[in-house]
Amino acid sequence: MPEDAPQDPFEMFRRLWGGLGVPLPGMAMPTFDPQEVDKRIAELRSVEAWLNMNLNMVKFSIQGLELQRAALAAMRTASGGDASRKE
């Protein structure tokens, strides 16, 4: 094992995220203050809601593009310009 390899398996993640100023929840120093735990839970739920909203927007964008692709294919077929069709 190399000398500079971290002994703690989560040390790599702490180094990676620590430089960005983003604390890893539950991986740093656990707190024993119930109010702090509730605050962290509320913050993480807010982040989760924001991520879910963005995920849904991406899904809707994909669905919109798929509908557009289907409409274009239908118009191409109706106009006889389907390149895959051989007559």
VENURLIN-V951291 format. One record per residue. N is the residue number from 1. RES is the residue in one letter. BURIAL is # if it has 9 or more other ideal C-beta (glycine too) atoms within 8 Angstrom, else .. Layout:
n | res | burial
N | RES | BURIAL
N | RES | BURIAL
This chain:
n | res | burial
1 | M | .
2 | P | .
3 | E | .
4 | D | .
5 | A | .
6 | P | .
7 | Q | .
8 | D | .
9 | P | .
10 | F | .
11 | E | #
12 | M | .
13 | F | #
14 | R | #
15 | R | #
16 | L | .
17 | W | #
18 | G | #
19 | G | .
20 | L | .
21 | G | .
22 | V | .
23 | P | .
24 | L | #
25 | P | .
26 | G | .
27 | M | .
28 | A | .
29 | M | .
30 | P | .
31 | T | .
32 | F | .
33 | D | .
34 | P | .
35 | Q | .
36 | E | .
37 | V | #
38 | D | .
39 | K | .
40 | R | #
41 | I | .
42 | A | .
43 | E | .
44 | L | #
45 | R | .
46 | S | .
47 | V | .
48 | E | .
49 | A | .
50 | W | .
51 | L | .
52 | N | .
53 | M | .
54 | N | .
55 | L | .
56 | N | .
57 | M | .
58 | V | .
59 | K | .
60 | F | .
61 | S | .
62 | I | .
63 | Q | .
64 | G | .
65 | L | .
66 | E | .
67 | L | .
68 | Q | .
69 | R | .
70 | A | .
71 | A | .
72 | L | .
73 | A | #
74 | A | .
75 | M | .
76 | R | #
77 | T | #
78 | A | .
79 | S | .
80 | G | .
81 | G | .
82 | D | .
83 | A | .
84 | S | .
85 | R | .
86 | K | .
87 | E | .
